[in-house]
Amino acid sequence: MIKFILIILISYCSATNNSFRGYDFGQYYSRIRIYEYTDYSSVKFLKFNIYDTTKLANWSIIIDTNGQCTNYLANIHFDLQYGAYPLINPRNESFPETYISTRHDLTKTVFNRTVSNGTVQLENPLRGTWFALVFVEHLPTNTQSKRSSSNCNIYLTTWLDYQAEPAPVTLTLNQQLQIILSNSSTFIYASYYTSIGNFQLTLVSEWLSNCDIVILGRLNGLPSVVQYDYQTVCKNGSCSIELDQLAAFIWIYFQISVKNLSCLNNPIHGSMLIHSTDCSSYSYNDTCIPSYPTRRLMFNYYFDFLYIPMYTNTNVTSITSNGSDSSVYSYEFIVDDRNIGGTIHIDFETQIKPYAPLNANISILGCLSKNRPRRYYTCEIDYKIYINKNSVVVRSLPYPEMALWYLTLEYNCNDSKNICNNVSMSVTFQISSSQCTREQCGTYGICRIMTSQQNMFSTCTCLVGYRGYGCTDGTYSYLSRYLPSALFLTLSNLMFIPAVIVAIYYRLYIEALVYFFNMFFSTFYHACDQEIHQICIFKYDGLQLSDFIGSYSSFVITLITMSIIPRSIKAFLFILGLLTCIAINARDRFDSLQFVALMIITFSFTIITWIVVSIKKRRLQPSRKQLLLITPGLVLSITGIILFVVVETDDNYWYIHSLWHILMATSILFFLPKKIRQNTPTERFSEIDRTPFHSSVGVINQGAAIPLDQQDNSHETH
């Protein structure tokens, strides 16, 4: 809160020299937890607005952590995109073949985790909405333990403030604007706001000087010598700029300056005028293409739209072109905050007329562009569309940028004039929007609707190692080992059966119950923790919690069983240990330190009982022979713990974790108390005093050996 107040005070105090700090109260994000990148479901989207003409925008960033972060050195990504959710592939995922992944105005920034304060600055940022995508870089699995990141919590605080310029002078259509450049005003900003209509705009400037006047123009942002969309130099007192056929509701900013400052010894007077030409009144040319507006039909699902030409009710649009028809067709459709979280699809199907020569070399050339229609040869490379005769073509635009978009199509024929004039081809196309991909993430993905800081978007959660926007990148797929891994993880728990049987044979019924509980819930947890075919007897979280409690309890109860204390006290400690396992797993079941701490405390207690009894009886308890029998179990359990805590990663999880099951279950067989035969019933009490390991020694009862833990506690001596 104090930081927030300081930001407001700074914004207020900075209102000097005809500039001020802009700030939106909704643009402060306090201590958001960010996560390691797996797919878009693990990222955070933040929304910022720049409302004014701005020279400098500043995103301040604070990174702090808690937990076990000492050896966790992943980078933090802060990517900014104008008018759209940033489209990235930080793990080098491939996009589906027909997808256009090139972005405009995307700025990527990476911070080292050791950096606590950072800044992202943009000079002359575009006016409007910006989105930030924030995540923690995914470390290679061969450099980190599976739990190295789960114990480190990373938080990010960020806010935006920007230096807004005074409002530029405003140009009005067909009205001349007088401008004066002088030593006190070496440059001037002017602006124009486009209106509805298919107009070709032209800027004309006249100057009462022979000095070179430089005019830079830029859409939605202040221009500079390195950032501009249009440029001209007025020589000999006049110049003009063809501003293309711009969409409605766009700000065009101009910077007017003199090339040689020595010319400003005397003021320079000039004028600027914008006039327009109605493209629908004329045939097309390179800069004036009549466009047809579309309307958007919304359906029942998020991001599910269909664009159809205005004043028609057909779902698809069909046009026929031939060599004698030189028309260029352009269709306008809108992308706004209602469908930036989905995917735009454009489907084409062409068919040559049946009477045309089979070898006719004709095609349709298309261009997908924003803010203005463009022909094929001026189109951005990745946004060009080539449609051959008698073919079906699809182009998709994931997380499209907010703007008025244009689909421009023109007929192309490379044959002789006679053939081209007599060949016609029809093209049918449809513009639509959907969640995720049209195939709903395909065979190995699930489409989800997510919300991050009130920003809604759809994303594919991929299965069995597939990656990418549409889960089509199978480079790291483990589908081939999916069935073996599922069988390993579930069936390896059957290794607890010998431990259960031995515990029952020794009449250690509580221990047998805990081992069976562990085996049962571990088996069904791993059966439910599958990506494709899941077998869940109840909720996943409940199965996971039961599995963790069972694993912890098996350790605790086995160690208590090995201690040399009366059975009645052991029963009390069993319950105490079980309740402790429930409590610490409810707190944080992925905290390895609490597991290690519990094991150390329980093991220390068992060792203390051994020492106390050994001192009291003046001989080693347990005996050397018994310690020798315990040693293999100790080696197996320590090996399993090391594998579980240190070695286990996402890639080797299926076999390392299965090995953990086997090692833990097998080690129990060496820890359980053993029966020994006694001589006669009359020697019961004297034999008790000579027992080297009380919890593992029984007395004879006419041929039946009874564990001492089950005898009357009044006869136990320690």
N, C-alpha and C positions, 0 to 999 in steps of 0.2 A: 504493500500500500504506500509506503514511504517513497519507493521508486516511482510509483505512478504519479504522486503529487509533485515530485521533482521534475518529472517530464513535463507536466502541465506548466509549472513555473518557468522552465526553460523556454517552452513554446511561447509563453506570454512575454517574457523578457526579450525575446529575439525579434520583436516587431520593430525593427529599425531600418533605416536606409531604404524605405519603400519596399522592403521585402519582409516576409514573416514566416514563422514556422507553421506548417499545416499539421493538424493532428486529428484523428478520428478516435473517439473514446472506445470504439469496438476493436481497435487495432492493437490492443495490448494483451498479450497472452502470457499468463503467469505460470511458470513452473509446470509445463506440460511434460509428462513422461514420454520419452521416445524409445522406440524399440529397434532391435536389429532387423534388417531388411530380409524378408523371405519372399514376399510378393506385396502387391499394393494393399492388402488387408493389414499390413503391419506398419504403414506409413501414416504420417499426420499431414493433413492439408490445412493451411492457414490462409485466410482471406484478408487482403488489404485494399484500400481504395485511395487513389490520388485524385483529388477533386479539382485541382487547379493546375495552371501552367507552372511547371516546376523545373528549376535548374539542377537541384540535387535532392535525391531521396536517400535516406539513411535508415537501414535496418540494424538496430542494436541487438546483440545476442549475448545472453549469459548462459553458460553451461555449468551445471553442478551435478554432483553424484552423491550417492550413498550406497553402502554395502561394500562388497569385496571387489573393488575396482583397481587395485594396485597393478595387477598384471594384465588387465583388460584394456588394450590400447587401440580400440577400433575408432575410425574416423567418423565424424558427424557431417552429414550432407544437408545443405540448405540451398535448395534449387528454386529459383524464381521464374515464373512464366506469366507473360501478359495475356490476360483474357482467357486463360484455360488452365486446367490442371497440368502440371509438367508431365511430359511423357518421357520416361527414362528406361534404361535397361542396365542397371548397375552391375549385374552379374553376367553381362554379355548375352542376354537372352535374345533369341531371334523372334521377330514378329511374323504373323502369318503372311504368306507370300503376296497376297493382294493388298496388304495394308500400307498406307502412307505414314511413315514414322518421322519425317522431317518436321521440325518445329520452327516457328518464328519467335523471336524475342525471348529466348530461353537463356537464363544465366545460371551456371552451376558453380557452387562454392563448397569447398570441403574444409572442415576444421579438424585439427588434431584434438583428440580427447583431452590432452593436457592443457589446452587453451580454455581458460575460464571466461574470457570476454572476447567478443569478436564483432566485426562490423562488415556489413555489405552495403556498398554505395553504388548508386546508379546516377550518372549524369544525364540530364535531360530525359528523364523517364517518360514513357508514354502515359497519357492521361487516361484514367479508368481503373479497372479492377486488375489486381495482381494476385496470383496465388503462389504460396510457398509450399514446397514439399520437403518434409523433414524426416530423416531416419538415421539409424546407426548402421554403418557399413558392416556387411556380413563378412566375418573373418573366415579364411579357409579352414575347413574342418580338421586339417592335419596340423593346425597350429593352435587349436584350442580344445579344451575339454567341453563336453556337451553342457556342463553346468557352469562354465566359466562366465558366461554372459548372464545366466539367470540370477546370479548373486550380485550383479552390479546393476543398479538402477541409475539411469541417466535422465536428467531433466533439462529442459530448455525454456528460457524466458526470452521473449522478443517483443519489440515494438517498433513502429514506423513513425518517423517524423520527416518532414520534407520542407525545403525552402521554396516557397511559392513566389513567383514573380508577379509584379503588378499586371493587371489585365491588359493584353496587347490591344492596340487600336483595331477596330473591327471593320472589315470590308463588307460592303453590301452589294448585292448583284446589280450590275449596270449603273452603279453610282461611283463617281470618281472620288478617290481619297487623296488629299494633299499631304505630302510628307516632306520634312525638312531634316537634313543631316548636318550636324555641326560638331565643333570640338566638344561640346557638352553632351551631345547625343551622337556618338560615333556609329551606333547601330540602333535599329528600331524593329520591334516585333509587331507583326500584323496577323490577323486571324480571319478565317472565313468558315462558316458552319453550313455544310451542304444540306439541301432540302430534298424532299421527295420528288422523284422524276428522273427520267433517263436523259441527263444532260451531259453534254461535253463542255467542260469548262476551259476557259483560256484566260490567263492573266497577262495584261498589257501594262507596261510601265514606260513612262516618259520622264526625261530629266533635262533640266536647263543647265547642263554641264557636259563637257566631253570626258569627264573622269569616268573610269570604269566602276560601275555599281554592281555589286554581287548580290543576287537574290537566291536564297536557299529556301526550299519548301519541304515540309515534312507532315505526314499524317499523324494526328493525335499526340504530337509531342514537339517541343521546341527544337528547331534544327541547329546544327553546328557544322563546322567544317568537316567533321568525320561522321555525322549522322544527318542524312538528308535523303529525301525521295526525288526531289527536283532541284535542278541547279541551272542558272543562267547568268550571264554577264552582260549588262547593258553597256554597249559601246556606242559611241556617237549619239548618246542621248536617248536610245529606245531599245526595248527588248520585249520578249513575250515568252510565256511558258504554256505548253499544252498540258493541262492537268488531267488528261484522260477523262473517262466516263466514270466518275466516282459515285459510290453508293450514298444513300441518304444518311444523315446524322453522324457525319464525320467532321472533326475539326481539322482544318489545314492551317498550319502556322508557317509564317514567312519571317525570315531574318533578312533585313535590308542593311547593307553596310557598304562602305567604300573600300576599294581595293588598295588604294594608296592614301594613307592618312594625311599626307601633305596637301591633298586636295581640299581638306576641311579648313584651310586658312580662312576661307569664306564659306558661309552656309550654302548648301546645295539644295535646291528646291526640285521636287519631283511629284509625280502622281502615280497612282495604281488604280487599275480598273479590272474587275472580273466580269466577263460576260459569258453567256452559255448558248449552246446550240441544242435544240431538241433532236435527239438521235432518231426518234420515231418518225420524224419528218423527212428523213433522208435515207438514202441507201447506206449500208455499212461501209466503213473504211477501217484503217488500222486502229483508230482511237475512238470510234463512235459505233457501238454495236447495240442495236435495240435489244432490250432484255424483257423477259416475260416474268412477272411476279408469280409466286406460288403461295398457297396457303397451307397451313400445317394442321393435319388431323391428329388428334391425340386419342390414344386408346387407354385401356385399363391398367397397363403396367408402367412402371417408371421407365422413362427414356424411350418409350414405344410410340413413335410418330411416323406419319406418312406425309410427304409433301406432294401436292398435286397442283397443276397450273390453276391460276385464279379463274373463276367463273366456269369451271368444268367439274364434273363429278366422276371422272375416270381415274382409276388407280394408277394407270401407266400413261406415259406420253409417247406418241409415235409421230415421227416426221419422215418424209421421203425427200431425198436429194438426188439431183442429177447434174450432169455437166453444164446444162443450160441454166441451172439455178445457182446463182452465186451468193445466196443468202447465208449468213452466219446466225445460228440460233443460240441464244443465251438465256439461261433460266436462273432466277434469283431465289435463294432460300435463306432463312435466318437461323442462326445458332445463338442461343442465349443461355442464361443460367439454368434453364429448364432441361436442357439436353447436353450440357457439356460433360456430364458424367457417363454418357453412353458412347455409342459408335455410330457414325454416319455410314450408310451403305449406298452405293450407286450401282445399279445393275443395268447392263446393256445387252441387247440382242439385235443383231443385224441380219438382214436377209436381202440378197440381191434378187432383182426381178427376174422371173423365169426366162424371159426372152433375151436376156443379156448374154454376150459371149462368155464362155466358161473361163477364158484366160484374161478377162478384164481385170486390170490392176487398180482396184478402187478400195477406199477405206474411209473411215470417219476419224477425224482428228479432234480430240477434246482437250479441254484445259479446265482444271479446278482451281479457282482463285478466290481470294477474299478482298473485299472493299471495292473491287472493280473487275469487270469482265476482261479477259485477256485471250488473245488468239494463241494458237498452238506454238508458233515460232517465238513468241515473247513469254511463253509460260515457264514457270520454274520447272526444272528437270523432273523432280519427283512427283510433280502434280500434273504431268502430261499423261494423256490417255490415248492410246492407239487402239482402234477397233477395226479389225479386219472384216472382210466380207464373210457372211454366214458363220458368225462366231458369237460366243457368249463371253462377256467380260464383266468382272466385278472389281470395284475399287472401294476400299473402306478407310475411314478417317477416324482413328480412336481418339477419345477425349478432344473433340474438335474445339477450335478456338472461337470465342464469341465474336461474331461479325456477320455482315451480310455476305454470303458466299455466292459465287457464280459458276455455273456449269455451262461452258461455251463449246458448241459443236460446229464443225464445218466439213463439207464434202471434199474429198481428195481423190484425184485420178491422175495416174502417171502414164496413161496410154496416149495414143494419138487423139487429136481433137475429135475426129469422127466417132471413135469408139466412146469417148467420154461423154459426148453429147447425147448418145443413145443408150447410156447405161444409167439405171436408177437403182438406188438402194434405200431400203427403209431401216430405220433404227428405232427400237422401242426401249425406253429406259424408265427407271423408277428410282426415286430418292426417298430413303427411309432411315429411321433411327431405331436402334435396339439396345438392350442391356448387353454388356460384355461383348460377345460375338454373336453372330446370327446362329451359330451352332451351339450356343449356350456353353461355351468352353470345351466342346468336343467330348470325346470318350473319357479323357483323363483330367477332367476339371469340373468345378462346381461354380456357377455364377452366384455371386452374393451382392446384395445392396448394402453398402456401408455408409456410415456417417462419421465424419471427423470434424470436430469443431463446427458443427452445423453445416458442413459441406457434404452433400450427398453424391455418391458415385457408385458405379458398379465395377466389380473386379472379379477376375477368375482366380479361384484357389485351386492350384494344381495338385495332382495326386501322383504317387509313385515316381517322384523325381522329375516329372515334366515341368517345364518353365515357360515363361513368356506371357505376353498379353492374352493370348488365346490358348495357352497350354499346348502349344504345337511344337515346342522345342524339346526333343527327346534326347538331347546330347548326354544328359546325366540321369537318364531314366534307369530305374532299377526294377522294371517290370519283370524281367527275366528271373530275378531272384526273389520276387514278391512272395510266391508260395513257399519256397524254402524258409524265408525269414519268418513268415507267419507260423509255420510249423515249429521252427526252432524255438521261438519265443513262448509258444504255448506248451508244447510237449516237453520242453526242458524242465518244466515245473513238476513233471511226474517223478523226478529224482527225489522229491520229498517223501514218496511212498515208503521207501526203506526206513527213513527216519521216523515216520508215523508208526510203522509196524514195530520197530525196535522199542520206541517209547511205550507202546501198549504192552509189549512183552515184559518190560521192566516195571509195569504198572505206574508209569508216569503219564497219567491220563490228561493232566492239564497241558503238559508239553505236547502230547500227541494232538490235542485239540488245536493248539496254536499253530503247529506245523501244517495241519490239514487246512486250517483257515487261510494260512499264507498260500499254500498250494492252490486252493480253490479260487481265491480272488485274484491271485496273480495270473492264473490261467485265463480267467474270463476277462480280466482287464486287458491283457494283450490280445485276446480275441476281439475285444471291442475297439482296441487302439489300432485298427487297420484302416487303410484308406479306401479300399474298394468294397470288400465283403466283410461286413462287421457283424459280430454276434454279441449283442449287448443284453444282458439279463436285467439290467436297470441302467440308470443314468451314468454316463461316462465319468463324471466327476466323482460320483459315489464309488464307482469301481476303482478309480485311481486312488482315492483316499483309503479305501479298504486295503488295497495292495500295499500301500506305503505303511499303514499301521501294522499289517501282518508281517512285513519284512522287518520292521523295527522291533516288534514284539518277539519274533523268533530269536533275534540276537539277545535281547534283554533276558528273556526267560531261560535260554540256554546257559547264559553266564550265571544267573542266579541258581540254577540247578546244580552247577558245578561248585557252588560255595559250600562250606561246611557249617551249616546251621540247621536247627530243627525244621522239620517239614512244615510245621504250623507257621513259623516265621516266613518260610519261603512262600507259602500261600499268600500271606499278606503282601510280601514284596512283589509277587506276580501281579496282583491287582494294582499296586502302586506303579509298577513298571508299565503295565498296559495303559493306565490312565495318563501317564506321562507321555507315552507314544501318541495317544490320541491328541493331547494338548499341543505338542510341538508340531505335529503334522497339520493341525488346524491352523496354527500360526503361519507356517511356511513349509510346505512339504518338500520344497526343492533346496532348502538350506542345508548344505552338506556339513557345515560346522556344527549345527545342533545335533546331527546324527553322530558325528565323531565325538562330540562332548558327552553325549549319553553313553556311548560305548566305553569311553575312558572311565567315566564314573562307575558304571556297573562292573567293568573288569577290575578296577581298583578295589571295589568292595569285595569281590571274590578273592583277590590276592590277599587282602587284609585278613579275611577269615582263615585262609591257609596259613598265614604267618602266625596268627594268634594261636591256632590249634597246635602248630608245630612247636611253638615256644612252650605251650602248656604241657604238651606230652613229651617234649624234649627229643623229638624225632621228626624227620621230614614228612610233612603232610601236604599233598599226596606223596606217595613213595616215588622213588626214582623210576620204577617200572611203570607206574601209572602216568607219570609225567612223560615218559617215553611214548606211551600210547596216545597221549593227548597231543604231542608235538605235530604229527601229520595233519590233524584237524586245524591246529593253529596256523600251520603253513598254508593250508588251503583257504582258510578264512581271510588271512592277511592278503594273500594273492587276490582273492575275490574283491576285497575292499579297494585295493589299489587299482584294479581294473575298473571298478565301478566309479570311483571318484576321479581318477586321473586320466585313464586311457580312453574311456568311452566317449565317442563322438557321434554326430549324426550319421556319418557314413558307416561306421562299424557297429552301430548300436545293435543290430539284429543278432550278431554272433557274439559280441563281447557281453551283452546283457544276458544272452542265453548261457554263456559260460559262467557268468556270475551266479545264475540260478543253480547250475550243476555244482559249482564249488561250494556254495553255501549249504546246499542240501547234503552234500557228501561229508562236509566237515562236521555236521551234527553227529554223525555216527561215531566219531572219535571222542565226542564230548560227553555223551550220555553215560550215566553211572553204570558200572558192571556188577553182576552178581558173583559172589564166591561161595563155595560150599563150606559149611561148618562141621564140627565133629559130632557133638551130642547136644540134646536140648539143655542138659544141666550146665553146659558151658556158655550159655547165652550171655550172661552178664559179664563174666570174665572176658569173653571174646570182644564185647563192646569196648572194653578199655584198651584192647590191643588193636582195634581197627585203625588202619593207617589213613583211610579216606572215608569218613563216616557216611557221607551221602552215596558212596559207591559200594558199600559193604552190606551184606545181608547176614542174617542168622538162620540157622537151620531149624526146621520145625518138623522133625520126623520125615526127612527126605524132601521137604519143600522149603526152598530158600526164600526168605522174606526180606526185602530191602529195609534197612534200618530206618529210612525216612518214613516208613509206614508203621513203625513200632510206637509204642507209648513214649511220648517225649520225656517222661519222668526218668526213663532209663538211659537217655542220651547224655553223654559227657563230652565236653569240648574244652 
